[in-house]
Amino acid sequence: MVSLLLGSLGAIYLVSAPCFFKNWLSFFEKEAHTLTAEEKQLSMATLVTASVLWPVVVPLAYMEKVSKAKIDVATENPKMVSNKSVSTAQIESLC
């Protein structure tokens, strides 16, 4: 049972890593013409590292996005935040 779970998680990792790499590479290529050679090298190293460590990177990026949405909601409607009536669904709809 454990080996099946680990095998499934390994398969998900191996399938998802190239997808994330391809997606992030397309963003990198859009901005590559404005970067110096050193910045390109550092960006590529970051891209490879993020693709390998995507199980950590993606949840952290999501948490950052949600916290930014909470700040945006707080500045738009302070009553909602003071009453703590902001739901996760409302925040995710803003993202």
Backbone as JSON Lines, residues from 0, in Angstrom:
{"i":0,"aa":"M","n":[0.82,-1.19,0.0],"ca":[0.0,0.0,0.0],"c":[0.87,1.26,0.0]}
{"i":1,"aa":"V","n":[1.89,1.26,0.85],"ca":[2.79,2.42,0.92],"c":[3.56,2.57,-0.38]}
{"i":2,"aa":"S","n":[3.99,1.44,-0.94],"ca":[4.75,1.53,-2.2],"c":[3.87,2.05,-3.34]}
{"i":3,"aa":"L","n":[2.59,1.71,-3.31],"ca":[1.67,2.22,-4.32],"c":[1.51,3.73,-4.17]}
{"i":4,"aa":"L","n":[1.38,4.2,-2.93],"ca":[1.25,5.62,-2.67],"c":[2.51,6.37,-3.09]}
{"i":5,"aa":"L","n":[3.67,5.85,-2.71],"ca":[4.93,6.49,-3.09],"c":[5.13,6.47,-4.6]}
{"i":6,"aa":"G","n":[4.75,5.37,-5.24],"ca":[4.86,5.29,-6.69],"c":[3.96,6.3,-7.38]}
{"i":7,"aa":"S","n":[2.75,6.46,-6.85],"ca":[1.82,7.44,-7.42],"c":[2.34,8.86,-7.25]}
{"i":8,"aa":"L","n":[2.83,9.16,-6.05],"ca":[3.39,10.5,-5.82],"c":[4.62,10.75,-6.69]}
{"i":9,"aa":"G","n":[5.44,9.73,-6.87],"ca":[6.6,9.86,-7.74],"c":[6.19,10.11,-9.18]}
{"i":10,"aa":"A","n":[5.16,9.41,-9.63],"ca":[4.68,9.6,-11.0],"c":[4.12,11.01,-11.19]}
{"i":11,"aa":"I","n":[3.37,11.48,-10.2],"ca":[2.83,12.85,-10.28],"c":[3.97,13.86,-10.35]}
{"i":12,"aa":"Y","n":[4.98,13.65,-9.53],"ca":[6.14,14.55,-9.52],"c":[6.83,14.55,-10.88]}
{"i":13,"aa":"L","n":[7.06,13.35,-11.43],"ca":[7.79,13.25,-12.69],"c":[6.99,13.81,-13.87]}
{"i":14,"aa":"V","n":[5.68,13.75,-13.8],"ca":[4.85,14.3,-14.87],"c":[4.73,15.82,-14.72]}
{"i":15,"aa":"S","n":[4.61,16.28,-13.48],"ca":[4.37,17.7,-13.24],"c":[5.61,18.57,-13.41]}
{"i":16,"aa":"A","n":[6.77,18.07,-13.02],"ca":[8.0,18.87,-13.1],"c":[8.26,19.39,-14.51]}
{"i":17,"aa":"P","n":[8.19,18.55,-15.55],"ca":[8.41,19.1,-16.89],"c":[7.32,20.1,-17.31]}
{"i":18,"aa":"C","n":[6.1,19.9,-16.83],"ca":[5.03,20.85,-17.16],"c":[5.32,22.22,-16.54]}
{"i":19,"aa":"F","n":[5.73,22.22,-15.27],"ca":[6.08,23.48,-14.63],"c":[7.28,24.12,-15.32]}
{"i":20,"aa":"F","n":[8.27,23.31,-15.67],"ca":[9.46,23.84,-16.34],"c":[9.07,24.5,-17.66]}
{"i":21,"aa":"K","n":[8.24,23.83,-18.44],"ca":[7.83,24.38,-19.74],"c":[7.05,25.69,-19.57]}
{"i":22,"aa":"N","n":[6.16,25.72,-18.59],"ca":[5.36,26.9,-18.34],"c":[6.24,28.06,-17.89]}
{"i":23,"aa":"W","n":[7.11,27.81,-16.92],"ca":[7.98,28.86,-16.41],"c":[9.01,29.29,-17.46]}
{"i":24,"aa":"L","n":[9.44,28.36,-18.32],"ca":[10.38,28.71,-19.38],"c":[9.74,29.69,-20.37]}
{"i":25,"aa":"S","n":[8.46,29.52,-20.65],"ca":[7.79,30.44,-21.57],"c":[7.76,31.86,-20.99]}
{"i":26,"aa":"F","n":[7.53,31.98,-19.67],"ca":[7.59,33.3,-19.04],"c":[8.99,33.88,-19.11]}
{"i":27,"aa":"F","n":[9.98,33.03,-18.88],"ca":[11.38,33.46,-18.93],"c":[11.73,33.95,-20.33]}
{"i":28,"aa":"E","n":[11.31,33.23,-21.35],"ca":[11.66,33.6,-22.72],"c":[11.04,34.93,-23.13]}
{"i":29,"aa":"K","n":[9.86,35.26,-22.58],"ca":[9.23,36.54,-22.9],"c":[10.05,37.72,-22.4]}
{"i":30,"aa":"E","n":[10.76,37.53,-21.29],"ca":[11.53,38.61,-20.69],"c":[13.03,38.5,-20.97]}
{"i":31,"aa":"A","n":[13.46,37.45,-21.64],"ca":[14.89,37.2,-21.83],"c":[15.6,38.3,-22.6]}
{"i":32,"aa":"H","n":[14.92,38.96,-23.52],"ca":[15.59,39.98,-24.33],"c":[15.99,41.21,-23.51]}
{"i":33,"aa":"T","n":[15.41,41.39,-22.32],"ca":[15.74,42.55,-21.5],"c":[16.81,42.24,-20.45]}
{"i":34,"aa":"L","n":[17.28,40.99,-20.39],"ca":[18.23,40.58,-19.36],"c":[19.66,40.56,-19.89]}
{"i":35,"aa":"T","n":[20.59,40.81,-18.98],"ca":[22.01,40.67,-19.32],"c":[22.37,39.19,-19.3]}
{"i":36,"aa":"A","n":[23.57,38.87,-19.76],"ca":[24.01,37.47,-19.79],"c":[24.04,36.87,-18.38]}
{"i":37,"aa":"E","n":[24.49,37.64,-17.4],"ca":[24.55,37.15,-16.02],"c":[23.14,36.93,-15.46]}
{"i":38,"aa":"E","n":[22.23,37.85,-15.76],"ca":[20.85,37.7,-15.3],"c":[20.17,36.5,-15.94]}
{"i":39,"aa":"K","n":[20.48,36.24,-17.21],"ca":[19.93,35.06,-17.88],"c":[20.42,33.78,-17.21]}
{"i":40,"aa":"Q","n":[21.71,33.75,-16.87],"ca":[22.28,32.57,-16.22],"c":[21.64,32.35,-14.85]}
{"i":41,"aa":"L","n":[21.49,33.41,-14.07],"ca":[20.85,33.29,-12.76],"c":[19.37,32.9,-12.9]}
{"i":42,"aa":"S","n":[18.7,33.45,-13.88],"ca":[17.29,33.11,-14.1],"c":[17.13,31.65,-14.49]}
{"i":43,"aa":"M","n":[18.04,31.15,-15.32],"ca":[17.97,29.75,-15.72],"c":[18.22,28.83,-14.52]}
{"i":44,"aa":"A","n":[19.18,29.21,-13.67],"ca":[19.44,28.42,-12.46],"c":[18.22,28.41,-11.54]}
{"i":45,"aa":"T","n":[17.58,29.56,-11.42],"ca":[16.36,29.65,-10.61],"c":[15.25,28.81,-11.21]}
{"i":46,"aa":"L","n":[15.13,28.85,-12.52],"ca":[14.11,28.07,-13.22],"c":[14.3,26.57,-12.99]}
{"i":47,"aa":"V","n":[15.52,26.1,-13.1],"ca":[15.79,24.68,-12.89],"c":[15.54,24.3,-11.43]}
{"i":48,"aa":"T","n":[16.0,25.14,-10.5],"ca":[15.79,24.86,-9.08],"c":[14.31,24.84,-8.74]}
{"i":49,"aa":"A","n":[13.55,25.81,-9.24],"ca":[12.12,25.85,-8.97],"c":[11.4,24.65,-9.58]}
{"i":50,"aa":"S","n":[11.84,24.2,-10.74],"ca":[11.21,23.04,-11.36],"c":[11.47,21.77,-10.57]}
{"i":51,"aa":"V","n":[12.65,21.65,-10.01],"ca":[12.98,20.47,-9.21],"c":[12.24,20.52,-7.87]}
{"i":52,"aa":"L","n":[12.14,21.71,-7.3],"ca":[11.53,21.87,-5.98],"c":[10.09,22.36,-6.04]}
{"i":53,"aa":"W","n":[9.37,22.09,-7.14],"ca":[8.03,22.63,-7.28],"c":[7.07,22.21,-6.18]}
{"i":54,"aa":"P","n":[7.22,21.04,-5.54],"ca":[6.29,20.75,-4.44],"c":[6.38,21.74,-3.28]}
{"i":55,"aa":"V","n":[7.48,22.45,-3.18],"ca":[7.63,23.49,-2.15],"c":[7.28,24.85,-2.74]}
{"i":56,"aa":"V","n":[7.72,25.11,-3.95],"ca":[7.57,26.43,-4.57],"c":[6.11,26.77,-4.83]}
{"i":57,"aa":"V","n":[5.35,25.86,-5.37],"ca":[3.96,26.14,-5.76],"c":[3.08,26.48,-4.55]}
{"i":58,"aa":"P","n":[3.11,25.71,-3.46],"ca":[2.29,26.11,-2.31],"c":[2.71,27.46,-1.71]}
{"i":59,"aa":"L","n":[4.01,27.74,-1.69],"ca":[4.47,29.03,-1.17],"c":[3.98,30.18,-2.05]}
{"i":60,"aa":"A","n":[4.03,30.0,-3.36],"ca":[3.54,31.04,-4.28],"c":[2.04,31.24,-4.11]}
{"i":61,"aa":"Y","n":[1.31,30.14,-3.9],"ca":[-0.14,30.24,-3.69],"c":[-0.44,30.99,-2.39]}
{"i":62,"aa":"M","n":[0.3,30.67,-1.32],"ca":[0.07,31.36,-0.05],"c":[0.36,32.85,-0.18]}
{"i":63,"aa":"E","n":[1.4,33.2,-0.94],"ca":[1.72,34.61,-1.16],"c":[0.6,35.3,-1.93]}
{"i":64,"aa":"K","n":[0.06,34.62,-2.92],"ca":[-1.02,35.18,-3.73],"c":[-2.28,35.39,-2.88]}
{"i":65,"aa":"V","n":[-2.59,34.44,-2.02],"ca":[-3.76,34.55,-1.16],"c":[-3.57,35.68,-0.15]}
{"i":66,"aa":"S","n":[-2.38,35.8,0.42],"ca":[-2.15,36.88,1.39],"c":[-2.25,38.25,0.7]}
{"i":67,"aa":"K","n":[-1.79,38.33,-0.53],"ca":[-1.9,39.59,-1.27],"c":[-3.37,39.91,-1.55]}
{"i":68,"aa":"A","n":[-4.15,38.88,-1.86],"ca":[-5.58,39.08,-2.09],"c":[-6.27,39.54,-0.81]}
{"i":69,"aa":"K","n":[-5.85,39.01,0.34],"ca":[-6.43,39.45,1.61],"c":[-6.12,40.92,1.85]}
{"i":70,"aa":"I","n":[-4.91,41.34,1.52],"ca":[-4.54,42.75,1.69],"c":[-5.37,43.62,0.77]}
{"i":71,"aa":"D","n":[-5.56,43.17,-0.48],"ca":[-6.37,43.93,-1.44],"c":[-7.81,44.04,-0.96]}
{"i":72,"aa":"V","n":[-8.35,42.94,-0.42],"ca":[-9.72,42.96,0.08],"c":[-9.81,43.9,1.27]}
{"i":73,"aa":"A","n":[-8.8,43.9,2.12],"ca":[-8.8,44.77,3.3],"c":[-8.8,46.24,2.9]}
{"i":74,"aa":"T","n":[-8.08,46.58,1.85],"ca":[-8.03,47.98,1.44],"c":[-9.31,48.39,0.72]}
{"i":75,"aa":"E","n":[-9.98,47.44,0.07],"ca":[-11.22,47.75,-0.64],"c":[-12.39,47.88,0.32]}
{"i":76,"aa":"N","n":[-12.48,46.96,1.27],"ca":[-13.63,46.91,2.15],"c":[-13.18,46.53,3.56]}
{"i":77,"aa":"P","n":[-12.77,47.5,4.38],"ca":[-12.27,47.2,5.71],"c":[-13.29,46.51,6.61]}
{"i":78,"aa":"K","n":[-14.6,46.73,6.39],"ca":[-15.62,46.1,7.22],"c":[-15.56,44.57,7.1]}
{"i":79,"aa":"M","n":[-15.32,44.08,5.89],"ca":[-15.28,42.63,5.69],"c":[-14.17,42.0,6.5]}
{"i":80,"aa":"V","n":[-13.01,42.64,6.55],"ca":[-11.88,42.07,7.27],"c":[-12.07,42.22,8.76]}
{"i":81,"aa":"S","n":[-12.6,43.38,9.21],"ca":[-12.79,43.56,10.64],"c":[-13.85,42.6,11.18]}
{"i":82,"aa":"N","n":[-14.83,42.24,10.37],"ca":[-15.84,41.26,10.78],"c":[-15.38,39.84,10.56]}
{"i":83,"aa":"K","n":[-14.22,39.68,9.93],"ca":[-13.65,38.37,9.6],"c":[-14.62,37.52,8.79]}
{"i":84,"aa":"S","n":[-15.32,38.17,7.87],"ca":[-16.28,37.45,7.05],"c":[-15.74,37.16,5.66]}
{"i":85,"aa":"V","n":[-14.43,37.32,5.47],"ca":[-13.81,37.03,4.18],"c":[-13.58,35.53,4.11]}
{"i":86,"aa":"S","n":[-14.19,34.89,3.14],"ca":[-14.02,33.46,3.0],"c":[-12.89,33.17,2.01]}
{"i":87,"aa":"T","n":[-12.41,31.95,2.08],"ca":[-11.36,31.54,1.15],"c":[-11.87,31.61,-0.29]}
{"i":88,"aa":"A","n":[-13.14,31.28,-0.5],"ca":[-13.7,31.32,-1.85],"c":[-13.7,32.74,-2.39]}
{"i":89,"aa":"Q","n":[-14.0,33.73,-1.53],"ca":[-13.97,35.12,-1.97],"c":[-12.56,35.54,-2.37]}
{"i":90,"aa":"I","n":[-11.59,35.12,-1.58],"ca":[-10.2,35.46,-1.87],"c":[-9.74,34.79,-3.15]}
{"i":91,"aa":"E","n":[-10.08,33.5,-3.31],"ca":[-9.65,32.79,-4.51],"c":[-10.31,33.34,-5.76]}
{"i":92,"aa":"S","n":[-11.53,33.88,-5.62],"ca":[-12.19,34.46,-6.79],"c":[-11.47,35.73,-7.26]}
{"i":93,"aa":"L","n":[-10.74,36.37,-6.35],"ca":[-10.01,37.58,-6.71],"c":[-8.7,37.27,-7.41]}
{"i":94,"aa":"C","n":[-8.18,36.07,-7.22],"ca":[-6.87,35.71,-7.76],"c":[-6.92,35.43,-9.19]}
